[in-house]
Amino acid sequence: MPNNQVPLRDRMLAVMADVNAQVAEREELVEMIAIALLTGKNLFILGAPGQAKSYAINAFRSRITGARQFERLLSKQTDEEQLFGCIDLSSLIPGSVSRDVLENNPHYQEMRGWLETYLSSGQDVGDLPEKMERQRKALGELYGCEPQVNTAGKIPEADICFLDEIFKCNDGVLNSLLTALNERKYTNEGRTYPIPTISFFAASNEIPNFSDPQEKILEALYDRLELKVVTENISDRDKRMAVLRDKQANRSGQIASSITLDILLDMQREVRAIPVPDTVNELADDILCELRKNGIPVSDRKYLNYYPIAQARAWLSGHASVQPDDLLALKNYLWQKPEERAVVETTLTRMCVNPMQDKVNSIRGMALEAQEDFEAAKSGTGNPHAASKALIKLRGELVWLYGMQQ
């Protein structure tokens, strides 16, 4: 079947399978990379060195053709210009015009295209260079001495960004990174640039100690990385051996399936169209309350933005609408500290795999508690009317329970 006839979901699943064939025991990470790209969320990977964190990200983004990429290993020496670009000095010279102005002027670019065609074919260029120079001078009069930032090859012109060791960044670039991750904007010399980045991917060997006043400032950056995955070393011996044999045979790194950036944007539109039933929203709210009751601090902002992740998981699963088990993808969204992962996953499994059974168990527990209160009231007094009063109280509580669970 030609690629243009293959359903978009199948094409994404093919890319995921291709990446999974290159790494071992990274299915959860690969799925979260896909969900991040389908929803425009940012993804953070926590793991020790040598666990293929960067390899998995790079393998996936290399399969998205036409997407402009940016990658940087951050350190305390990384400055803002290395991430976002620097001032184009030519834009400050009177009468000159910056590269960005020329590239964004359609008439100048049209003439440049003609000039390249004439030169490559050996034709006479005529007075075309003079026309281009007049256009350049006119643009210089209009935009001259207006500071322009050269963002070529930097974050403001990237569709996908990978920031390795993100918490090593210095205070000088922190505010710009926060705005980029949260608002997809960058401001320099009073001018704000929109950032087209679909997703920021970040990796680190550790999470900062937010109790330390010097590292507390990084907490806001950590919070803007909505999806989080923890990696471990490969535990299965057979899988380790398979990866080793592929590496020795030079089979690793081969690309068997890919998609274009435009196809990815079409996939995003399909994901956004997946309906979210009220029953699923109610279940998500029940999960929120349960986690908060168990000491997991889920903010209102996080709760109110859960549904794109569930929609992406439903789309990948072939569901026509979001189902309760699609909320299982939230296990990489609802925790902040790694030690919270077990509680989050256990809660989601209990409430989403069989939500009706969980609701039945909840009602049964409250009903048994009401019955115990009834027995205590009936036997705790010599009043002959105590039993009837206790029965009325029990009936009222059961009616209340029934109404609450509807």
FITORTOR-821954 format. One record per atom (N, C-alpha, C): residue in one letter; x, y, z. Coordinates in steps of 0.05 Angstrom, whole numbers, padded with zeros to 5 digits, always signed. Layout:
% FITORTOR-821954
aXYZ...
//
This chain:
% FITORTOR-821954
m+00017-00024+00000m+00000+00000+00000m+00018+00025+00000p+00013+00044-00019p+00029+00069-00019p+00026+00084+00008n+00048+00098+00015n+00049+00112+00041n+00025+00131+00045n+00017+00144+00023n-00004+00164+00026n-00032+00151+00031q-00033+00124+00029q-00058+00110+00035q-00057+00096+00062v-00034+00096+00074v-00032+00083+00101v-00043+00102+00122p-00061+00092+00139p-00072+00109+00161p-00049+00122+00177l-00054+00147+00185l-00033+00161+00200l-00025+00147+00225r-00045+00135+00239r-00038+00120+00263r-00018+00098+00258d-00023+00083+00236d-00005+00061+00229d+00023+00071+00223r+00024+00094+00211r+00051+00105+00204r+00066+00113+00230m+00052+00124+00249m+00065+00131+00275m+00074+00105+00289l+00056+00085+00289l+00063+00060+00303l+00087+00047+00289a+00089+00050+00263a+00112+00039+00248a+00138+00053+00257v+00137+00079+00260v+00161+00094+00269v+00168+00085+00297m+00148+00082+00315m+00154+00073+00342m+00166+00045+00343a+00155+00027+00326a+00166+00000+00324a+00195+00000+00314d+00200+00018+00295d+00227+00020+00284d+00247+00029+00305v+00239+00049+00321v+00257+00059+00342v+00260+00037+00363n+00238+00024+00371n+00240+00003+00391n+00258-00020+00382a+00260-00024+00356a+00278-00045+00346a+00308-00038+00349q+00313-00012+00354q+00340-00002+00357q+00350-00002+00386v+00331-00002+00404v+00337-00001+00433v+00322-00023+00447a+00330-00029+00472a+00317-00050+00487a+00305-00039+00512e+00281-00049+00518e+00266-00042+00543e+00262-00011+00545r+00256+00001+00522r+00251+00030+00522r+00223+00036+00510e+00205+00016+00511e+00178+00020+00500e+00163+00043+00513e+00166+00045+00539e+00152+00067+00553e+00163+00094+00544l+00190+00096+00542l+00202+00121+00533l+00194+00128+00505v+00194+00108+00487v+00187+00113+00459v+00158+00122+00457e+00140+00110+00472e+00112+00118+00472e+00109+00147+00481m+00124+00154+00502m+00122+00182+00513m+00134+00202+00493i+00155+00194+00478i+00165+00212+00458i+00144+00217+00437a+00130+00196+00428a+00108+00199+00409a+00086+00216+00420i+00078+00212+00445i+00056+00227+00457i+00064+00257+00460a+00090+00262+00467a+00099+00289+00469a+00096+00303+00442l+00105+00290+00420l+00103+00302+00394l+00075+00305+00384l+00057+00287+00392l+00029+00289+00383l+00014+00310+00399t+00024+00318+00422t+00009+00337+00439t+00023+00364+00442g+00048+00365+00433g+00063+00390+00438g+00073+00393+00466k+00074+00371+00481k+00084+00372+00509k+00115+00370+00509n+00127+00377+00531n+00155+00374+00535n+00160+00348+00551l+00183+00335+00546l+00189+00310+00559l+00216+00310+00572f+00217+00300+00597f+00243+00298+00612f+00249+00269+00617i+00274+00261+00612i+00282+00234+00617i+00304+00234+00639l+00299+00219+00660l+00317+00216+00682l+00330+00188+00682g+00356+00187+00683g+00369+00161+00683g+00399+00164+00685a+00412+00143+00693a+00441+00142+00696a+00454+00144+00668p+00479+00152+00667p+00493+00153+00641p+00493+00125+00627g+00492+00125+00601g+00494+00100+00586g+00468+00084+00584q+00445+00097+00588q+00420+00082+00587q+00404+00089+00562a+00418+00099+00541a+00406+00104+00515a+00384+00125+00516k+00386+00144+00534k+00366+00166+00535k+00368+00183+00510s+00393+00193+00506s+00397+00210+00482s+00393+00194+00456y+00402+00169+00456y+00400+00152+00432y+00371+00149+00424a+00354+00143+00443a+00325+00139+00436a+00313+00165+00425i+00319+00187+00438i+00308+00213+00428i+00318+00219+00400n+00344+00216+00396n+00356+00222+00370n+00346+00203+00348a+00342+00177+00356a+00332+00158+00337a+00304+00165+00328f+00288+00175+00346f+00260+00182+00339f+00259+00207+00322r+00274+00228+00331r+00271+00253+00316r+00285+00252+00289s+00304+00233+00286s+00316+00230+00259s+00297+00218+00239r+00275+00207+00249r+00254+00195+00231r+00232+00215+00225i+00236+00240+00231i+00216+00261+00224i+00230+00279+00204t+00226+00273+00178t+00240+00288+00157t+00227+00316+00154g+00244+00336+00147g+00234+00363+00143g+00231+00379+00169a+00236+00366+00192a+00235+00380+00217a+00262+00392+00223r+00262+00418+00229r+00287+00431+00237r+00294+00423+00265q+00319+00415+00269q+00327+00404+00295q+00347+00422+00309f+00346+00422+00335f+00367+00436+00351f+00375+00418+00374e+00401+00415+00379e+00410+00398+00401e+00434+00412+00414r+00434+00411+00441r+00456+00424+00455r+00460+00410+00482l+00486+00404+00488l+00493+00394+00515l+00499+00419+00532l+00482+00423+00552l+00484+00448+00568l+00506+00445+00589s+00518+00467+00596s+00537+00469+00618s+00536+00497+00630k+00550+00502+00650k+00550+00529+00663k+00561+00550+00644q+00576+00541+00623q+00588+00560+00604q+00570+00566+00581t+00548+00551+00578t+00529+00555+00556t+00516+00583+00559d+00518+00600+00539d+00506+00626+00541d+00482+00628+00523e+00468+00650+00525e+00442+00654+00511e+00446+00654+00481e+00468+00665+00471e+00473+00666+00442e+00475+00638+00430q+00487+00619+00445q+00489+00592+00435q+00462+00578+00432l+00443+00587+00447l+00416+00574+00446l+00397+00590+00428f+00398+00616+00430f+00377+00632+00417f+00387+00650+00394g+00413+00651+00390g+00424+00668+00369g+00435+00694+00380c+00449+00709+00362c+00462+00734+00370c+00454+00757+00353i+00460+00781+00361i+00453+00805+00346i+00469+00804+00320d+00455+00809+00298d+00467+00812+00272d+00479+00840+00270l+00506+00841+00272l+00519+00868+00273l+00514+00884+00248s+00510+00871+00226s+00505+00886+00201s+00479+00902+00203s+00461+00893+00220s+00435+00908+00223s+00439+00934+00237l+00462+00939+00250l+00467+00963+00265l+00482+00984+00248i+00492+00976+00225i+00506+00995+00207i+00487+01011+00191p+00489+01038+00191p+00470+01055+00176p+00470+01047+00146g+00446+01044+00136g+00443+01037+00108g+00444+01008+00101s+00453+00992+00121s+00455+00963+00116s+00428+00949+00123v+00426+00924+00115v+00402+00909+00121v+00410+00881+00130s+00396+00871+00150s+00404+00845+00161s+00395+00822+00143r+00407+00799+00148r+00400+00775+00132r+00371+00767+00136d+00360+00770+00160d+00332+00763+00165d+00313+00780+00148v+00319+00806+00146v+00301+00823+00131v+00302+00815+00101l+00326+00809+00091l+00328+00801+00063l+00313+00775+00058e+00317+00756+00076e+00305+00729+00073e+00274+00730+00075n+00264+00749+00089n+00235+00751+00093n+00221+00770+00073n+00237+00781+00054n+00225+00799+00034n+00220+00782+00009p+00195+00777+00001p+00190+00759-00021p+00201+00770-00048h+00200+00796-00052h+00209+00807-00078h+00239+00804-00081y+00254+00809-00060y+00283+00805-00061y+00290+00776-00065q+00276+00758-00051q+00281+00729-00054q+00274+00719-00082e+00253+00731-00094e+00246+00723-00121e+00268+00731-00140m+00279+00755-00137m+00301+00764-00155m+00326+00747-00150r+00331+00739-00125r+00354+00723-00119r+00351+00695-00133g+00326+00685-00133g+00322+00660-00146g+00327+00661-00176w+00318+00683-00188w+00324+00687-00217w+00354+00688-00222l+00368+00703-00205l+00397+00706-00208l+00411+00679-00207e+00403+00663-00188e+00415+00636-00185e+00410+00619-00210t+00385+00621-00220t+00378+00606-00244t+00394+00615-00268y+00397+00641-00272y+00412+00652-00295y+00441+00644-00293l+00453+00646-00269l+00481+00639-00266l+00486+00610-00271s+00468+00593-00260s+00472+00563-00263s+00469+00554-00292s+00453+00569-00308s+00449+00561-00336s+00466+00577-00355g+00482+00596-00345g+00500+00611-00362g+00487+00633-00377q+00462+00641-00369q+00448+00663-00383q+00458+00690-00374d+00453+00710-00390d+00461+00738-00384d+00442+00748-00361v+00453+00758-00340v+00437+00767-00317v+00426+00795-00322g+00435+00809-00342g+00424+00835-00348g+00427+00855-00326d+00406+00870-00320d+00407+00890-00299d+00396+00880-00272l+00394+00853-00270l+00383+00842-00246l+00399+00849-00221p+00426+00848-00221p+00441+00855-00197p+00435+00884-00188e+00432+00902-00208e+00426+00930-00201e+00399+00932-00187k+00379+00917-00197k+00353+00918-00185k+00354+00907-00157m+00369+00886-00153m+00372+00874-00126m+00385+00894-00107e+00405+00909-00117e+00418+00928-00100e+00399+00951-00093r+00383+00960-00112r+00364+00981-00106r+00343+00971-00085q+00335+00946-00087q+00316+00935-00068q+00329+00933-00040r+00354+00925-00040r+00368+00923-00014r+00371+00950-00001k+00378+00971-00017k+00380+00998-00005k+00354+01008+00005a+00332+01002-00010a+00305+01010+00000a+00298+00997+00026l+00305+00971+00028l+00300+00957+00053l+00317+00968+00075g+00342+00976+00068g+00360+00988+00088g+00349+01014+00099e+00337+01030+00081e+00325+01055+00090e+00301+01050+00109l+00287+01028+00103l+00263+01022+00119l+00270+01009+00145y+00289+00991+00145y+00295+00975+00169y+00323+00980+00180g+00338+00998+00168g+00365+01002+00177g+00368+01010+00206c+00389+01001+00219c+00396+01007+00247c+00375+00996+00267e+00357+00978+00257e+00339+00965+00275e+00352+00938+00283p+00359+00934+00309p+00373+00910+00316p+00358+00884+00308q+00372+00866+00295q+00361+00841+00287q+00378+00818+00299v+00364+00797+00308v+00378+00774+00319v+00380+00752+00298n+00404+00742+00295n+00409+00721+00276n+00403+00694+00290t+00380+00683+00284t+00370+00659+00298t+00374+00634+00281a+00388+00636+00259a+00392+00612+00242a+00405+00589+00257g+00393+00566+00256g+00404+00542+00269g+00401+00541+00299k+00385+00559+00310k+00381+00561+00339k+00352+00554+00347i+00346+00555+00373i+00320+00547+00382i+00297+00562+00369p+00299+00589+00364p+00276+00603+00351p+00269+00593+00324e+00286+00576+00311e+00279+00566+00284e+00278+00535+00284a+00275+00523+00308a+00275+00494+00309a+00247+00483+00314d+00241+00461+00301d+00215+00447+00306d+00217+00428+00329i+00240+00416+00333i+00245+00397+00355i+00271+00404+00369c+00271+00406+00395c+00295+00413+00410c+00302+00392+00430f+00328+00386+00432f+00338+00367+00453f+00359+00381+00469l+00354+00385+00495l+00372+00398+00513l+00382+00377+00533d+00407+00368+00528d+00418+00348+00546d+00430+00361+00570e+00428+00347+00593e+00437+00358+00619e+00426+00386+00623i+00400+00388+00622i+00386+00414+00622i+00391+00430+00648f+00394+00416+00670f+00397+00429+00696f+00425+00441+00700k+00442+00437+00681k+00469+00448+00683k+00469+00477+00673c+00446+00487+00663c+00445+00514+00652c+00451+00535+00674n+00461+00558+00666n+00467+00579+00685n+00443+00598+00688d+00444+00614+00708d+00422+00633+00714d+00417+00652+00691g+00438+00658+00675g+00435+00677+00653g+00416+00668+00631v+00414+00642+00627v+00396+00632+00605v+00370+00620+00616l+00368+00619+00643l+00345+00605+00655l+00319+00619+00647n+00317+00645+00650n+00291+00659+00644n+00283+00655+00615s+00302+00657+00597s+00296+00653+00568s+00286+00624+00563l+00299+00605+00576l+00290+00577+00573l+00262+00573+00584l+00256+00585+00607l+00230+00582+00619l+00208+00593+00600t+00213+00616+00588t+00194+00628+00570t+00191+00611+00544a+00213+00600+00535a+00213+00584+00511a+00197+00558+00516l+00202+00545+00538l+00188+00519+00544l+00159+00523+00549n+00152+00546+00562n+00124+00550+00571n+00107+00565+00551e+00119+00585+00538e+00103+00602+00521e+00111+00601+00491r+00133+00586+00486r+00143+00585+00458r+00149+00613+00447k+00163+00629+00464k+00170+00656+00455k+00199+00661+00464y+00212+00681+00451y+00238+00690+00458y+00240+00720+00454t+00250+00734+00473t+00252+00763+00471t+00281+00772+00472n+00289+00789+00453n+00317+00800+00453n+00315+00828+00441e+00329+00847+00455e+00330+00875+00446e+00302+00886+00441g+00283+00878+00459g+00256+00889+00458g+00239+00877+00437r+00249+00858+00422r+00233+00844+00401r+00227+00816+00410t+00202+00807+00407t+00194+00780+00415t+00191+00763+00390y+00203+00740+00391y+00203+00721+00368y+00186+00697+00376p+00167+00689+00359p+00153+00664+00364p+00171+00640+00359i+00168+00619+00375i+00185+00595+00372i+00167+00573+00361p+00174+00561+00339p+00157+00540+00327p+00160+00513+00339t+00177+00510+00360t+00183+00484+00371t+00158+00468+00380i+00155+00444+00370i+00133+00427+00377i+00138+00416+00405s+00161+00405+00410s+00168+00393+00436s+00197+00399+00443f+00201+00404+00469f+00228+00404+00480f+00233+00377+00494f+00255+00365+00487f+00263+00340+00501f+00288+00347+00518a+00288+00337+00542a+00310+00343+00561a+00318+00317+00575a+00343+00315+00582a+00353+00292+00597a+00372+00300+00618s+00374+00284+00639s+00393+00289+00660s+00398+00264+00676n+00421+00263+00689n+00427+00240+00706n+00415+00243+00734e+00406+00267+00741e+00396+00272+00767e+00376+00295+00767i+00360+00297+00788i+00342+00319+00792i+00354+00337+00813p+00353+00363+00809p+00365+00382+00829p+00353+00378+00856n+00367+00386+00877n+00357+00386+00904n+00343+00413+00908f+00317+00413+00905f+00302+00438+00906f+00301+00449+00934s+00310+00434+00954s+00311+00445+00981s+00335+00463+00985d+00355+00460+00967d+00378+00477+00967d+00371+00504+00955p+00376+00526+00969p+00368+00552+00958p+00382+00558+00931q+00406+00548+00927q+00419+00553+00901q+00407+00537+00878e+00394+00515+00884e+00381+00499+00863e+00351+00503+00861k+00340+00517+00881k+00311+00522+00882k+00301+00535+00856i+00319+00552+00845i+00311+00567+00821i+00305+00549+00797l+00316+00524+00797l+00312+00506+00775l+00285+00491+00777e+00270+00495+00799e+00245+00480+00802e+00225+00488+00781a+00224+00514+00774a+00205+00523+00754a+00212+00511+00726l+00237+00507+00721l+00245+00494+00696l+00236+00465+00695y+00240+00451+00718y+00231+00424+00720y+00201+00421+00717d+00186+00440+00728d+00157+00439+00726d+00147+00442+00698r+00162+00455+00680r+00154+00460+00653r+00159+00436+00635l+00172+00415+00646l+00176+00390+00631l+00154+00371+00640e+00131+00373+00626e+00106+00360+00636e+00108+00330+00638l+00118+00317+00617l+00120+00288+00616l+00148+00280+00627k+00148+00258+00643k+00173+00249+00655k+00175+00219+00653v+00199+00209+00646v+00204+00181+00644v+00230+00175+00659v+00231+00153+00674v+00255+00144+00687v+00265+00119+00673t+00290+00119+00665t+00302+00095+00652t+00318+00079+00671e+00321+00053+00664e+00338+00035+00680e+00356+00020+00660n+00376+00006+00671n+00393-00011+00654n+00376-00034+00643i+00384-00045+00620i+00370-00068+00608i+00371-00092+00628s+00348-00102+00635s+00347-00123+00655s+00347-00151+00643d+00337-00154+00619d+00335-00180+00606d+00360-00187+00590r+00372-00210+00597r+00398-00218+00584r+00395-00222+00554d+00373-00234+00545d+00370-00239+00517d+00368-00213+00501k+00355-00193+00513k+00353-00168+00499k+00380-00153+00498r+00395-00156+00520r+00422-00144+00519r+00439-00157+00497m+00437-00183+00495m+00452-00197+00475m+00443-00190+00446a+00417-00186+00443a+00407-00179+00416a+00417-00151+00408v+00417-00132+00427v+00428-00105+00421v+00458-00107+00414l+00472-00123+00430l+00501-00127+00425l+00506-00138+00397r+00491-00159+00390r+00495-00172+00364r+00489-00152+00341d+00468-00136+00344d+00462-00116+00324d+00484-00096+00321k+00495-00088+00343k+00517-00068+00343k+00542-00080+00330q+00548-00105+00336q+00571-00118+00324q+00568-00123+00294a+00543-00127+00286a+00537-00132+00257a+00533-00105+00242n+00536-00083+00256n+00532-00057+00244n+00503-00053+00234r+00484-00065+00248r+00456-00063+00239r+00442-00040+00254s+00453-00029+00275s+00440-00008+00290s+00441+00019+00275g+00421+00035+00278g+00420+00061+00266g+00407+00062+00239q+00399+00040+00228q+00385+00040+00202q+00356+00048+00205i+00347+00065+00187i+00320+00075+00188i+00302+00060+00168a+00282+00047+00179a+00263+00032+00162a+00236+00046+00158s+00230+00065+00176s+00204+00079+00174s+00208+00107+00184s+00195+00126+00170s+00196+00154+00177s+00171+00168+00169i+00168+00193+00180i+00145+00210+00172i+00156+00238+00167t+00140+00254+00154t+00148+00282+00149t+00137+00300+00171l+00147+00324+00173l+00136+00343+00192l+00107+00349+00186d+00100+00352+00161d+00072+00357+00154d+00054+00334+00162i+00063+00309+00159i+00048+00286+00168i+00044+00287+00198l+00065+00295+00213l+00062+00297+00242l+00041+00317+00250l+00040+00340+00236l+00020+00360+00242l-00008+00350+00235d-00011+00333+00214d-00037+00321+00209d-00044+00302+00231m-00025+00287+00241m-00030+00269+00264m-00040+00285+00288q-00028+00307+00294q-00036+00324+00316q-00066+00332+00314r-00074+00338+00289r-00102+00346+00285r-00121+00323+00290e-00113+00299+00282e-00130+00276+00288e-00132+00271+00318v-00109+00274+00332v-00109+00270+00361v-00128+00290+00375r-00127+00315+00367r-00144+00336+00379r-00174+00330+00375a-00180+00315+00354a-00208+00310+00347a-00219+00286+00363i-00203+00272+00378i-00213+00249+00394i-00230+00259+00417p-00256+00251+00418p-00274+00260+00440p-00265+00250+00467v-00270+00267+00488v-00265+00259+00515v-00292+00258+00530p-00303+00235+00535p-00330+00233+00548p-00329+00245+00576d-00353+00254+00585d-00355+00264+00612d-00347+00243+00633t-00354+00218+00628t-00347+00197+00647t-00317+00195+00651v-00301+00200+00630v-00272+00200+00633v-00262+00224+00648n-00274+00247+00643n-00267+00271+00659n-00273+00267+00688e-00295+00254+00694e-00302+00249+00722e-00283+00229+00734l-00275+00209+00719l-00255+00190+00729l-00229+00204+00734a-00221+00222+00716a-00196+00237+00720a-00197+00254+00746d-00221+00265+00751d-00224+00280+00776d-00223+00262+00800d-00234+00238+00798d-00232+00219+00820d-00203+00212+00826i-00188+00208+00804i-00159+00202+00807i-00145+00225+00821l-00151+00249+00812l-00139+00273+00825l-00144+00273+00855c-00169+00269+00863c-00176+00269+00891c-00162+00247+00907e-00160+00223+00894e-00147+00200+00907e-00117+00206+00911l-00104+00217+00891l-00076+00223+00893l-00071+00244+00914r-00087+00265+00914r-00084+00286+00935r-00088+00274+00963k-00107+00256+00965k-00112+00244+00991k-00088+00228+01000n-00073+00216+00981n-00050+00200+00987n-00024+00217+00988g-00027+00243+00988g-00003+00260+00992g+00012+00267+00966i+00000+00261+00943i+00013+00268+00917i+00003+00295+00909p+00019+00316+00908p+00010+00344+00902p+00005+00349+00872v-00018+00343+00863v-00025+00348+00835v-00039+00375+00833s-00027+00394+00818s-00038+00421+00817s-00063+00422+00799d-00079+00443+00802d-00102+00446+00784d-00093+00449+00755r-00071+00464+00751r-00061+00467+00723r-00054+00441+00710k-00041+00423+00725k-00035+00397+00714k-00060+00381+00708y-00079+00381+00727y-00104+00366+00723y-00119+00377+00699l-00121+00403+00696l-00137+00415+00675l-00125+00411+00647n-00100+00402+00646n-00087+00398+00621n-00080+00368+00616y-00094+00350+00629y-00088+00322+00627y-00098+00310+00600y-00119+00321+00589y-00134+00307+00568y-00119+00303+00541p-00101+00322+00533p-00087+00316+00508p-00071+00290+00509i-00060+00284+00533i-00044+00260+00536i-00062+00235+00532a-00086+00237+00545a-00105+00215+00542a-00115+00212+00513q-00119+00235+00500q-00127+00234+00472q-00106+00221+00454a-00080+00227+00459a-00059+00215+00443a-00057+00185+00448r-00060+00177+00474r-00059+00149+00480r-00083+00134+00467a-00106+00147+00467a-00130+00135+00454a-00125+00132+00424w-00113+00153+00412w-00108+00152+00383w-00088+00130+00376l-00067+00128+00392l-00048+00106+00387l-00060+00079+00391s-00080+00077+00409s-00092+00051+00414s-00115+00044+00395g-00121+00063+00377g-00143+00058+00358g-00170+00062+00369h-00173+00077+00391h-00199+00082+00403h-00213+00106+00390a-00239+00104+00386a-00254+00125+00374a-00258+00148+00394s-00257+00143+00419s-00258+00164+00440s-00241+00154+00463v-00235+00173+00481v-00217+00166+00504v-00232+00146+00522q-00218+00124+00528q-00228+00103+00546q-00214+00105+00573p-00226+00093+00594p-00213+00095+00620p-00184+00085+00620d-00178+00064+00606d-00151+00053+00607d-00131+00071+00592d-00141+00091+00576d-00123+00110+00564d-00110+00129+00585l-00123+00131+00608l-00112+00148+00629l-00087+00136+00642l-00081+00111+00635l-00057+00098+00646l-00032+00113+00636a-00034+00127+00613a-00011+00143+00603a-00004+00165+00623l-00022+00172+00641l-00017+00194+00660l+00004+00186+00681k+00012+00161+00681k+00032+00153+00701k+00059+00167+00696n+00063+00178+00672n+00086+00194+00666n+00081+00224+00666y+00058+00231+00678y+00050+00260+00678y+00044+00270+00706l+00033+00252+00723l+00022+00261+00749l+00042+00262+00772w+00066+00251+00768w+00085+00252+00790w+00106+00274+00786q+00116+00284+00808q+00137+00304+00808q+00163+00292+00818k+00162+00277+00840k+00186+00264+00851k+00186+00234+00843p+00209+00223+00837p+00210+00195+00828p+00198+00176+00848e+00199+00183+00874e+00188+00165+00894e+00157+00164+00894e+00145+00183+00879e+00116+00183+00877e+00105+00164+00855r+00124+00154+00838r+00115+00139+00815r+00099+00114+00822a+00107+00100+00843a+00093+00075+00850a+00064+00080+00858v+00060+00101+00874v+00033+00108+00883v+00016+00116+00860v+00027+00133+00842v+00012+00142+00818v+00004+00118+00801e+00023+00101+00795e+00018+00078+00777e-00002+00059+00790t+00001+00053+00816t-00018+00035+00829t-00046+00047+00829t-00049+00073+00835t-00075+00086+00835t-00088+00085+00807l-00072+00091+00787l-00083+00091+00760l-00092+00063+00751t-00076+00043+00758t-00083+00016+00751t-00109+00007+00765r-00111+00013+00790r-00134+00005+00805r-00160+00019+00795m-00157+00045+00788m-00181+00060+00781m-00188+00060+00752c-00169+00053+00735c-00173+00055+00706c-00177+00028+00692v-00163+00007+00702v-00165-00018+00688v-00193-00030+00692n-00205-00027+00716n-00232-00036+00720n-00246-00015+00738p-00253+00008+00726p-00263+00030+00742p-00290+00023+00756m-00307+00007+00743m-00332+00000+00756m-00328-00016+00781q-00309-00035+00780q-00303-00051+00804q-00292-00034+00827d-00276-00014+00819d-00265+00004+00840d-00288+00020+00852k-00307+00029+00836k-00330+00044+00846k-00347+00027+00864v-00351+00001+00856v-00367-00017+00872v-00353-00022+00899n-00327-00025+00899n-00313-00029+00924n-00315-00005+00942s-00314+00019+00930s-00316+00043+00946s-00344+00045+00959i-00365+00040+00943i-00392+00041+00955i-00395+00020+00976r-00385-00004+00971r-00387-00026+00991r-00373-00019+01017g-00350-00006+01015g-00336+00002+01039g-00351+00022+01055m-00363+00041+01041m-00378+00062+01056m-00404+00050+01067a-00416+00031+01052a-00440+00018+01062a-00435+00002+01087l-00412-00013+01088l-00405-00028+01111l-00400-00010+01135e-00388+00013+01130e-00384+00032+01152e-00410+00042+01163a-00429+00047+01144a-00456+00056+01154a-00470+00034+01169q-00467+00009+01161q-00479-00013+01175q-00467-00016+01203e-00441-00012+01206e-00429-00013+01232e-00440+00009+01251d-00444+00033+01239d-00456+00054+01255d-00484+00047+01264f-00499+00033+01246f-00526+00025+01252f-00526+00004+01275e-00509-00016+01274e-00507-00036+01294e-00500-00024+01321a-00481-00005+01320a-00473+00008+01345a-00496+00024+01357a-00511+00038+01340a-00533+00054+01350a-00556+00036+01361k-00560+00013+01348k-00582-00005+01356k-00577-00018+01383s-00551-00025+01388s-00546-00040+01412s-00535-00023+01435g-00531+00003+01430g-00518+00020+01450g-00537+00034+01469t-00562+00027+01469t-00581+00041+01486t-00604+00022+01493g-00618+00028+01516g-00641+00013+01524g-00667+00024+01512n-00665+00044+01496n-00688+00056+01484n-00701+00037+01464p-00727+00030+01468p-00740+00011+01449p-00742+00021+01421h-00741+00048+01418h-00743+00059+01391h-00715+00063+01378a-00694+00054+01391a-00666+00059+01381a-00662+00045+01354a-00673+00020+01351a-00669+00005+01327a-00681+00019+01303s-00706+00029+01306s-00720+00042+01284s-00705+00068+01276k-00696+00082+01296k-00681+00107+01290k-00655+00101+01276a-00641+00080+01285a-00617+00073+01271a-00622+00064+01243l-00645+00050+01238l-00651+00040+01212l-00657+00064+01193i-00670+00084+01204i-00675+00109+01188i-00649+00122+01180k-00631+00124+01200k-00605+00136+01195k-00590+00120+01174l-00590+00093+01175l-00576+00077+01156l-00588+00081+01128r-00615+00081+01127r-00627+00085+01101r-00619+00112+01088g-00618+00133+01105g-00611+00159+01095g-00582+00160+01084e-00564+00146+01099e-00536+00145+01090e-00533+00129+01064l-00548+00107+01061l-00546+00092+01037l-00557+00107+01013v-00579+00122+01017v-00590+00138+00996v-00570+00160+00987w-00557+00171+01007w-00537+00192+01001w-00514+00180+00985l-00505+00156+00993l-00484+00142+00978l-00491+00136+00950y-00516+00127+00946y-00526+00121+00919y-00525+00146+00902g-00536+00168+00913g-00537+00193+00898g-00509+00204+00891m-00490+00200+00910m-00463+00211+00906m-00449+00196+00883q-00455+00170+00879q-00441+00154+00860q-00453+00155+00832q-00476+00169+00829q-00489+00170+00802q-00473+00188+00783
//
